[in-house]
Amino acid sequence: MEFWSAITANFLIAFPALFSIVNPLGGALIYSQITIGRPVSERTWLAWRVAFYSAIVMLVSLLIGATLMSFFGVSIDALRVAGGTVVAVSGWRMLYNPQETEDRKQDHATADKARAWGSDVAFFPLTMPFTTGPGTISVAIALSATRPTSPVAELLPFYAGVCGAALAIALLVGICYAYAERVVDLLGPARARILTRLSAFLLLCIGVQVLLTGVQGALEHVIAAKH
């Protein structure tokens, strides 16, 4: 029972953080615009391919992000402070200027549209950087920095929870993009912006929590070293 509770707790931390930065509902509004005029079957196939690539990007960042940083001599506490700061700043910007974030995503997705349609457009630019860009990778690495440092018994539910959240977000990306036209009819720009602001507030709170955990850990090491 405790094992499943730990998985659920980690899922509930990772899911809103990733949902806020990926924002599949808001992304669907832009996706419907940049793929307009293409056959429905092609748009659906493209949507699920973007979802697949997005899952890979998030999972890789979650699984090896903190380990890679540690390899370069970055401590877990330092990673938590830096990652929490980046996440909190991203949440702050999205909270007070959501339009700027969406405009940047649209620019990324359409800048190379003409020459990219002939290549694997599902990965670039629709996955990177439109859906899961640097912001998403930063959030995923910050989440991976919150992993327990104790036994495998605690690591398993942690990775099960955060990876489950990443897969759930990828599934939402696939659904929202595949049915982008219906999402546009249901939400519209105004409601999507309200949802973005609510998600941004959650992202800000999660970033502050990760930052505080890193500061607390660093202070504990300093106090222990003095004694």
Residue pairs with C-beta under 8 A, 6 or more apart in sequence:
3 156
3 157
4 157
6 154
6 157
6 158
6 161
7 157
7 160
7 161
7 164
8 161
9 161
10 157
10 158
10 160
10 161
10 162
10 165
11 161
11 162
11 164
11 165
11 168
12 161
13 143
13 146
13 161
13 162
13 206
14 62
14 143
14 161
14 162
14 165
14 166
15 165
15 168
15 169
16 199
16 202
16 203
16 206
17 87
17 139
17 142
17 143
17 202
17 203
17 206
18 58
18 136
18 139
18 140
18 143
18 165
18 166
18 169
19 169
19 172
19 199
20 91
20 94
20 199
20 200
20 202
20 203
20 206
21 87
21 90
21 94
21 135
21 136
21 139
21 203
22 54
22 131
22 132
22 136
22 169
22 173
23 195
23 196
23 199
24 131
24 169
24 172
24 173
24 175
24 176
24 177
25 176
25 183
25 187
25 192
25 195
26 102
26 192
26 193
26 195
26 196
27 105
27 130
27 131
27 173
27 176
27 177
28 176
28 177
28 179
28 180
28 183
28 184
29 102
29 180
29 183
29 184
29 187
29 189
29 192
30 102
30 105
30 106
30 109
30 130
31 47
31 109
31 126
31 176
31 177
31 180
32 180
32 181
32 183
32 184
33 106
34 106
34 109
34 110
34 113
35 43
35 46
35 180
38 46
43 177
43 178
43 180
44 178
46 121
46 122
46 126
46 177
47 173
47 174
47 177
47 178
47 180
48 174
48 177
48 178
49 122
50 122
50 126
50 127
50 131
50 173
50 174
50 177
51 170
51 171
51 173
51 174
51 177
52 170
52 174
53 122
53 123
53 127
53 128
53 132
54 127
54 131
54 132
54 169
54 170
54 173
55 166
55 167
55 170
57 127
57 128
57 132
57 136
57 137
58 132
58 136
58 140
58 166
58 169
58 170
59 163
59 166
59 167
61 136
61 137
61 140
61 141
61 144
62 140
62 141
62 143
62 144
62 159
62 162
62 163
62 166
63 144
63 159
63 163
64 144
65 137
65 140
65 141
65 144
65 145
66 76
66 79
66 141
66 144
66 145
66 147
67 144
69 79
69 141
69 145
70 76
70 79
74 82
76 145
76 149
76 214
76 217
77 214
77 215
77 217
77 218
77 221
78 214
78 218
79 141
79 142
79 145
79 214
80 142
80 145
80 146
80 210
80 211
80 213
80 214
80 217
81 211
81 214
81 215
81 218
82 214
83 138
83 139
83 141
83 142
83 143
83 145
83 210
83 214
84 142
84 207
84 208
84 209
84 210
84 211
84 212
84 213
84 214
85 207
85 211
86 138
86 139
86 142
86 207
87 138
87 139
87 142
87 203
87 206
87 207
87 210
88 203
88 204
88 207
88 208
88 211
89 207
90 135
90 138
90 139
90 203
90 207
91 200
91 201
91 202
91 203
91 204
91 205
91 206
91 207
92 200
92 204
93 100
93 101
93 200
94 101
94 196
94 197
94 199
94 200
94 203
95 197
95 200
95 201
95 204
98 193
98 196
98 197
98 200
99 193
101 196
102 193
102 196
105 129
105 130
105 133
108 125
108 129
108 130
108 133
109 125
109 126
109 130
111 125
112 124
112 125
113 121
113 125
116 124
116 125
131 173
139 203
140 166
142 207
142 210
143 162
143 210
144 162
145 210
145 214
146 158
146 210
146 213
147 155
147 158
147 159
148 154
148 155
148 158
176 183
187 195
